């Protein structure tokens, strides 16, 4: 209750004057009745201090003007009712002293209330800024896209600074700036994101670009340049900008503009700089993620190329030599005299062994790099994989896959299915595996579920970790669910529209 009353007393905007007059009159009336009652109890005592309560409240809430009026009215009421029922005492020093005391109290209370309101405003602004910074920091920590972070920063900046015009710019190597996000006055046409502006003339963006430090313009009336003309058209009178520094290099600027006549407060540069630091963190994180994704993609591509090379070497080298040896032995077998049937039988067994080894190598090479995928596409490759599976497979392939998705996406999907079928046969003790594959716009969606024992831990299986790396290297997502006794399911989404 006390906190609520103080909050009401300290609020930044005073209530209407009519309400203040009514409150002052109510206090004076109530205080006068109280003084009359106290006079009956202690006739020789002065109870003027009772009237100070109303003066204090009015002074704190409505300011000095109404407080002075209330002080004079309270002093008159005190002078009148302390001598009740005779009425006013003769005008003299006592009356003037009473009025002076009440005026001093009103002035002191108003001064203290102003200090308290100022302090409360500062604390309120600080709390609002910290809350806004936490919201943006949460977005950054969650790995939100750069565009989401940029938009959030302009919105939060406008909210905490109490302005409508905020923006983020990136500095380009050719001496221009690119608008990344902005917020403008309601009803004013929004400048499209991606618009380029030359870094020339008198404006805070150009000043930040030239100096690498925070900049301020308290008036654009005489500013030169195309940007200054546009700023005046928006009605922006003053502006402040802070640099965005990424890895020690000037990357861009965050700005705020005000349409009010008075300049932006002196602490605006520091407050914008706090948000600029978060933007820099988001950019650095995004660049790190991009580098990690590119590194993963290079590793996956190198592994796929090694697989293709090994498959080619097996097919063109070892398998061809085994076939040649088999044919040569068949020739030797045919030249063996009939009376040496034992030798002939041994040669035949060796030939059969070579044929088996050749078949094993062919199977290995298919596992290393599915040649049928390269020739017929993902659908036929998955059907061949399902036929060779040790666990029965219910396969449902979207017919639109015949249009062929990019090779890297096909290879990733193939290996996800192959690894899942291997795990279902070796570890899950499953009796059936359901595989569904679809294309949705620019995404390939893959669902694999088995009815095995479950309990698979992706952190402990190198195969599942490798699948996650392969999928995420292509910008995809893989969700693995494996509760003990409920089987294992994989939901995979791989985008390919931009490949």
SETORBA-98836 format. One line per field, with one value per residue (C-alpha): residue number from 1; residue in one letter; x, y, z; chain. Coordinates in steps of 0.02 Angstrom, whole numbers, plus 50000, padded with zeros to 5 digits. Example, Ala and Ser with C-alpha at 12.3 -4.5 7.8 and 13.67 -1.06 7.14 Angstrom:
BEGIN
i	(1;2)
aa	(a;s)
xx	(50615;50684)
yy	(49775;49947)
zz	(50390;50357)
ch	(A;A)
This chain:
BEGIN
i	(1;2;3;4;5;6;7;8;9;10;11;12;13;14;15;16;17;18;19;20;21;22;23;24;25;26;27;28;29;30;31;32;33;34;35;36;37;38;39;40;41;42;43;44;45;46;47;48;49;50;51;52;53;54;55;56;57;58;59;60;61;62;63;64;65;66;67;68;69;70;71;72;73;74;75;76;77;78;79;80;81;82;83;84;85;86;87;88;89;90;91;92;93;94;95;96;97;98;99;100;101;102;103;104;105;106;107;108;109;110;111;112;113;114;115;116;117;118;119;120;121;122;123;124;125;126;127;128;129;130;131;132;133;134;135;136;137;138;139;140;141;142;143;144;145;146;147;148;149;150;151;152;153;154;155;156;157;158;159;160;161;162;163;164;165;166;167;168;169;170;171;172;173;174;175;176;177;178;179;180;181;182;183;184;185;186;187;188;189;190;191;192;193;194;195;196;197;198;199;200;201;202;203;204;205;206;207;208;209;210;211;212;213;214;215;216;217;218;219;220;221;222;223;224;225;226;227;228;229;230;231;232;233;234;235;236;237;238;239;240;241;242;243;244;245;246;247;248;249;250;251;252;253;254;255;256;257;258;259;260;261;262;263;264;265;266;267;268;269;270;271;272;273;274;275;276;277;278;279;280;281;282;283;284;285;286;287;288;289;290;291;292;293;294;295;296;297;298;299;300;301;302;303;304;305;306;307;308;309;310;311;312;313;314;315;316;317;318;319;320;321;322;323;324;325;326;327;328;329;330;331;332;333;334;335;336;337;338;339;340;341;342;343;344;345;346;347;348;349;350;351;352;353;354;355;356;357;358;359;360;361;362;363;364;365;366;367;368;369;370;371;372;373;374;375;376;377;378;379;380;381;382;383;384;385;386;387;388;389;390;391;392;393;394;395;396;397;398;399;400;401;402;403;404;405;406;407;408;409;410;411;412;413;414;415;416;417;418;419;420;421;422;423;424;425;426;427;428;429;430;431;432;433;434;435;436;437;438;439;440;441;442;443;444;445;446;447;448;449;450;451;452;453;454;455;456;457;458;459;460;461;462;463;464;465;466;467;468;469;470;471;472;473;474;475;476;477;478;479;480;481;482;483;484;485;486;487;488;489;490;491;492;493;494;495;496;497;498;499)
aa	(x;x;x;x;x;x;x;x;x;x;x;x;x;x;x;x;x;x;x;x;x;x;x;x;x;x;x;x;x;x;x;x;x;x;x;x;x;x;x;x;x;x;x;x;x;x;x;x;x;x;x;x;x;x;x;x;x;x;x;x;x;x;x;x;x;x;x;x;x;x;x;x;x;x;x;x;x;x;x;x;x;x;x;x;x;x;x;x;x;x;x;x;x;x;x;x;x;x;x;x;x;x;x;x;x;x;x;x;x;x;x;x;x;x;x;x;x;x;x;x;x;x;x;x;x;x;x;x;x;x;x;x;x;x;x;x;x;x;x;x;x;x;x;x;x;x;x;x;x;x;x;x;x;x;x;x;x;x;x;x;x;x;x;x;x;x;x;x;x;x;x;x;x;x;x;x;x;x;x;x;x;x;x;x;x;x;x;x;x;x;x;x;x;x;x;x;x;x;x;x;x;x;x;x;x;x;x;x;x;x;x;x;x;x;x;x;x;x;x;x;x;x;x;x;x;x;x;x;x;x;x;x;x;x;x;x;x;x;x;x;x;x;x;x;x;x;x;x;x;x;x;x;x;x;x;x;x;x;x;x;x;x;x;x;x;x;x;x;x;x;x;x;x;x;x;x;x;x;x;x;x;x;x;x;x;x;x;x;x;x;x;x;x;x;x;x;x;x;x;x;x;x;x;x;x;x;x;x;x;x;x;x;x;x;x;x;x;x;x;x;x;x;x;x;x;x;x;x;x;x;x;x;x;x;x;x;x;x;x;x;x;x;x;x;x;x;x;x;x;x;x;x;x;x;x;x;x;x;x;x;x;x;x;x;x;x;x;x;x;x;x;x;x;x;x;x;x;x;x;x;x;x;x;x;x;x;x;x;x;x;x;x;x;x;x;x;x;x;x;x;x;x;x;x;x;x;x;x;x;x;x;x;x;x;x;x;x;x;x;x;x;x;x;x;x;x;x;x;x;x;x;x;x;x;x;x;x;x;x;x;x;x;x;x;x;x;x;x;x;x;x;x;x;x;x;x;x;x;x;x;x;x;x;x;x;x;x;x;x;x;x;x;x;x;x;x;x;x;x;x;x;x;x;x;x;x;x;x;x;x;x;x;x;x;x;x;x;x;x)
xx	(50000;50139;50230;50071;50044;50225;50213;50059;50142;50302;50224;50302;50142;50041;49852;49734;49734;49548;49581;49721;49607;49477;49610;49678;49504;49465;49626;49596;49418;49469;49616;49505;49381;49526;49595;49422;49412;49588;49550;49411;49536;49683;49621;49789;49889;49927;49889;49951;50061;49902;49884;50057;49998;49891;50028;50154;50040;49988;50168;50232;50098;50045;50200;50242;50102;49955;50061;50081;49893;49862;49990;49906;49733;49795;49875;49712;49612;49733;49723;49535;49501;49633;49535;49365;49228;49293;49366;49522;49647;49699;49812;49987;50155;50083;49980;50127;50239;50111;50097;50287;50309;50181;50264;50436;50363;50280;50442;50545;50419;50411;50601;50613;50472;50560;50720;50623;50529;50691;50772;50618;50619;50803;50772;50620;50717;50861;50743;50659;50826;50889;50729;50746;50929;50882;50751;50875;51012;50891;50863;51050;51079;50943;51032;50896;50927;51015;50858;50757;50888;50900;50712;50703;50842;50755;50591;50672;50777;50622;50532;50667;50716;50536;50564;50490;50640;50774;50880;51027;51152;51294;51444;51492;51668;51617;51582;51393;51281;51142;50984;50960;50808;50712;50564;50484;50339;50166;50094;50265;50316;50444;50610;50635;50766;50918;50910;51084;51133;51295;51404;51415;51343;51293;51209;51252;51279;51412;51490;51503;51579;51709;51759;51718;51642;51469;51398;51260;51167;51049;50980;50968;50904;51063;51132;51195;51173;51037;51018;50992;50852;50766;50789;50706;50561;50534;50524;50676;50757;50897;50988;51117;51217;51334;51459;51437;51610;51633;51800;51885;51821;51691;51542;51396;51294;51139;51042;50895;50807;50684;50550;50543;50616;50731;50886;50898;50961;51150;51152;51075;51244;51283;51109;51119;51296;51228;51114;51251;51359;51221;51205;51393;51379;51237;51337;51492;51388;51307;51476;51543;51394;51414;51597;51556;51422;51539;51675;51552;51497;51678;51711;51555;51596;51774;51709;51586;51723;51834;51690;51665;51851;51861;51707;51782;51948;51862;51757;51893;52037;52008;51844;51911;52066;51957;51852;52010;52079;51914;51913;52095;52056;51906;52024;52143;51997;51942;52119;52134;52126;51971;52077;52127;51952;52013;52120;51978;51860;51983;52002;51812;51802;51933;51834;51675;51771;51830;51652;51597;51736;51688;51507;51562;51668;51522;51410;51543;51562;51375;51380;51524;51440;51272;51297;51111;51078;51192;51107;50924;50899;50853;50692;50769;50919;50806;50705;50865;50919;50751;50764;50935;50883;50885;50727;50567;50544;50380;50441;50335;50425;50348;50332;50392;50566;50580;50615;50781;50833;51015;51148;51208;51029;51003;51165;51121;50947;51018;51144;51014;50904;51052;51116;50941;50911;51081;51042;50869;50946;51098;51039;50851;50793;50652;50528;50482;50543;50430;50514;50421;50503;50420;50464;50378;50421;50607;50627;50653;50564;50612;50526;50596;50516;50550;50462;50622;50676;50719;50837;50961;51073;51130;51275;51348;51330;51457;51341;51200;51323;51388;51211;51175;51334;51289;51111;51158;51299;51162;51063;50943;50875;50865;50759;50792;50666;50706;50613;50650;50519;50441;50559;50661;50603;50699;50622;50737;50713;50841;50819;50877;50792;50950;51070)
yy	(50000;50121;50082;50115;50284;50336;50282;50390;50538;50521;50493;50605;50691;50788;50758;50893;51060;51049;50889;50975;51118;50993;50896;51056;51114;50943;50941;51117;51075;50912;50994;51136;51013;50921;51084;51126;50957;50971;51147;51071;50950;51070;51249;51329;51230;51280;51148;51235;51087;50994;51107;51061;50890;50960;51082;50939;50828;50968;51026;50852;50813;50978;51085;51253;51360;51270;51237;51426;51452;51306;51376;51547;51469;51352;51497;51596;51445;51414;51596;51592;51427;51438;51584;51506;51569;51749;51732;51818;51891;52067;52078;52077;51992;51825;51809;51852;51730;51591;51627;51636;51469;51386;51459;51396;51223;51226;51279;51146;51009;51057;51055;50884;50818;50881;50793;50634;50642;50669;50522;50415;50463;50414;50247;50215;50255;50145;50000;50019;50022;49868;49775;49823;49771;49603;49572;49607;49506;49359;49367;49369;49223;49121;49141;49247;49305;49471;49550;49502;49578;49737;49763;49731;49857;49998;49961;49954;50110;50208;50148;50187;50355;50411;50449;50383;50391;50258;50164;50047;50069;49963;50051;49985;49980;50098;50241;50218;50158;50030;50042;49880;49925;50081;50151;50316;50429;50351;50397;50433;50321;50193;50191;50016;49908;49895;50076;50148;50322;50414;50453;50638;50800;50848;50703;50592;50436;50521;50596;50425;50353;50491;50492;50316;50397;50445;50601;50726;50861;50969;51053;51009;51179;51229;51054;51020;50865;50753;50658;50819;50870;50702;50719;50890;50817;50691;50835;50774;50918;50833;50668;50560;50414;50284;50172;49984;49905;49721;49637;49806;49871;50007;49912;50033;50152;50155;50320;50405;50566;50678;50794;50895;51070;51029;50923;50742;50718;50718;50532;50479;50434;50312;50234;50206;50136;49999;49939;49958;49839;49708;49731;49704;49544;49481;49517;49431;49280;49272;49280;49144;49033;49065;49018;48861;48812;48843;48741;48598;48607;48598;48448;48359;48398;48335;48175;48148;48176;48050;47925;47951;47930;47772;47700;47739;47662;47504;47492;47535;47452;47308;47248;47251;47154;47024;47006;46986;46856;46762;46759;46700;46560;46509;46495;46389;46283;46249;46191;46065;45884;45785;45659;45803;45833;45877;46021;46081;46081;46179;46310;46323;46352;46490;46572;46566;46643;46784;46814;46825;46946;47051;47055;47105;47246;47303;47306;47403;47528;47554;47593;47712;47808;47752;47744;47714;47885;47969;47879;47871;47999;47988;47889;47735;47742;47736;47593;47493;47534;47473;47310;47272;47319;47181;47259;47274;47452;47541;47672;47819;47932;48091;48073;48253;48193;48138;48321;48294;48399;48459;48325;48380;48369;48197;48131;48196;48118;47953;47938;47986;47842;47722;47761;47747;47576;47516;47573;47494;47327;47328;47415;47449;47269;47343;47239;47379;47549;47683;47807;47957;48086;48241;48407;48562;48717;48735;48605;48418;48339;48166;48064;47898;47797;47622;47515;47463;47475;47661;47743;47803;47944;48058;48120;47945;47889;47950;47902;48014;48155;48139;48147;48303;48386;48339;48405;48565;48598;48620;48738;48600;48537;48361;48314;48145;48070;47903;47862;47693;47567;47686;47668;47803;47939;48063;48219;48304;48465;48515;48676;48672;48820;48926;48792)
zz	(50000;50047;49883;49784;49869;49840;49660;49639;49723;49621;49450;49317;49256;49386;49391;49329;49420;49459;49555;49648;49701;49762;49859;49938;49990;50062;50163;50231;50280;50364;50451;50514;50590;50671;50744;50816;50900;50970;51035;51141;51217;51240;51223;51255;51126;50946;50817;50660;50616;50566;50414;50351;50292;50153;50103;50089;49983;49864;49847;49805;49676;49597;49617;49692;49617;49695;49851;49881;49864;49982;50105;50111;50127;50264;50359;50350;50407;50550;50604;50598;50685;50821;50894;50865;50886;50894;50719;50653;50771;50741;50591;50652;50656;50710;50549;50439;50531;50507;50321;50304;50392;50280;50124;50179;50209;50037;49952;50044;50009;49826;49812;49894;49786;49630;49680;49720;49554;49460;49547;49516;49332;49318;49402;49293;49135;49190;49228;49059;48970;49063;49021;48838;48835;48914;48780;48641;48728;48741;48553;48523;48641;48555;48390;48310;48133;48108;48033;48188;48302;48197;48199;48386;48420;48326;48416;48588;48556;48508;48664;48791;48715;48687;48502;48341;48224;48248;48122;48096;47953;47884;47808;47636;47561;47420;47541;47558;47699;47687;47792;47890;47997;48044;48136;48088;48137;48116;47948;47872;47728;47785;47693;47621;47704;47592;47534;47507;47562;47521;47672;47636;47703;47879;47968;48115;48007;47902;48059;48141;47982;47974;48158;48219;48374;48435;48353;48389;48292;48393;48237;48052;47997;47906;47873;47697;47591;47521;47684;47781;47662;47691;47880;47876;47775;47914;48038;48136;48228;48325;48306;48393;48323;48398;48307;48289;48303;48258;48293;48309;48142;48116;48045;48050;48156;48265;48263;48347;48296;48386;48317;48478;48488;48634;48596;48648;48828;48860;48902;48735;48659;48800;48793;48605;48626;48741;48602;48472;48574;48568;48380;48364;48466;48357;48199;48268;48318;48147;48060;48175;48138;47951;47960;48059;47934;47789;47875;47903;47723;47663;47774;47713;47531;47555;47635;47492;47364;47456;47454;47267;47235;47339;47254;47084;47133;47193;47035;46911;47005;47124;47049;46872;46925;47011;46854;46748;46867;46863;46672;46669;46790;46686;46538;46641;46701;46524;46476;46618;46553;46606;46703;46823;46884;47060;46997;46888;47037;47143;47007;46997;47184;47173;47033;47137;47282;47171;47112;47295;47338;47188;47246;47421;47353;47246;47400;47497;47357;47353;47538;47514;47374;47302;47116;47089;47169;47044;46900;46949;47086;47270;47251;47166;47284;47436;47362;47333;47511;47579;47481;47555;47733;47864;47940;47836;47775;47737;47613;47553;47429;47361;47170;47151;47197;47016;46979;47073;47219;47227;47245;47417;47483;47404;47477;47651;47645;47580;47722;47853;47794;47778;47954;48026;47946;48008;48185;48179;48129;48244;48402;48405;48376;48272;48172;48052;47997;47920;47803;47730;47619;47548;47468;47536;47436;47452;47590;47589;47738;47797;47933;47997;48137;48203;48333;48422;48603;48593;48716;48584;48645;48503;48610;48623;48444;48319;48177;48239;48273;48095;48028;48128;48062;47883;47897;47988;47864;47734;47847;47897;48062;48133;48283;48364;48487;48567;48728;48804;48747;48619;48472;48386;48268;48162;48086;47962;47863;47732;47632;47452;47367;47370;47311)
ch	(A;A;A;A;A;A;A;A;A;A;A;A;A;A;A;A;A;A;A;A;A;A;A;A;A;A;A;A;A;A;A;A;A;A;A;A;A;A;A;A;A;A;A;A;A;A;A;A;A;A;A;A;A;A;A;A;A;A;A;A;A;A;A;A;A;A;A;A;A;A;A;A;A;A;A;A;A;A;A;A;A;A;A;A;A;A;A;A;A;A;A;A;A;A;A;A;A;A;A;A;A;A;A;A;A;A;A;A;A;A;A;A;A;A;A;A;A;A;A;A;A;A;A;A;A;A;A;A;A;A;A;A;A;A;A;A;A;A;A;A;A;A;A;A;A;A;A;A;A;A;A;A;A;A;A;A;A;A;A;A;A;A;A;A;A;A;A;A;A;A;A;A;A;A;A;A;A;A;A;A;A;A;A;A;A;A;A;A;A;A;A;A;A;A;A;A;A;A;A;A;A;A;A;A;A;A;A;A;A;A;A;A;A;A;A;A;A;A;A;A;A;A;A;A;A;A;A;A;A;A;A;A;A;A;A;A;A;A;A;A;A;A;A;A;A;A;A;A;A;A;A;A;A;A;A;A;A;A;A;A;A;A;A;A;A;A;A;A;A;A;A;A;A;A;A;A;A;A;A;A;A;A;A;A;A;A;A;A;A;A;A;A;A;A;A;A;A;A;A;A;A;A;A;A;A;A;A;A;A;A;A;A;A;A;A;A;A;A;A;A;A;A;A;A;A;A;A;A;A;A;A;A;A;A;A;A;A;A;A;A;A;A;A;A;A;A;A;A;A;A;A;A;A;A;A;A;A;A;A;A;A;A;A;A;A;A;A;A;A;A;A;A;A;A;A;A;A;A;A;A;A;A;A;A;A;A;A;A;A;A;A;A;A;A;A;A;A;A;A;A;A;A;A;A;A;A;A;A;A;A;A;A;A;A;A;A;A;A;A;A;A;A;A;A;A;A;A;A;A;A;A;A;A;A;A;A;A;A;A;A;A;A;A;A;A;A;A;A;A;A;A;A;A;A;A;A;A;A;A;A;A;A;A;A;A;A;A;A;A;A;A;A;A;A;A;A;A;A;A;A;A;A;A;A;A;A;A;A;A;A;A;A;A;A;A;A;A;A;A)
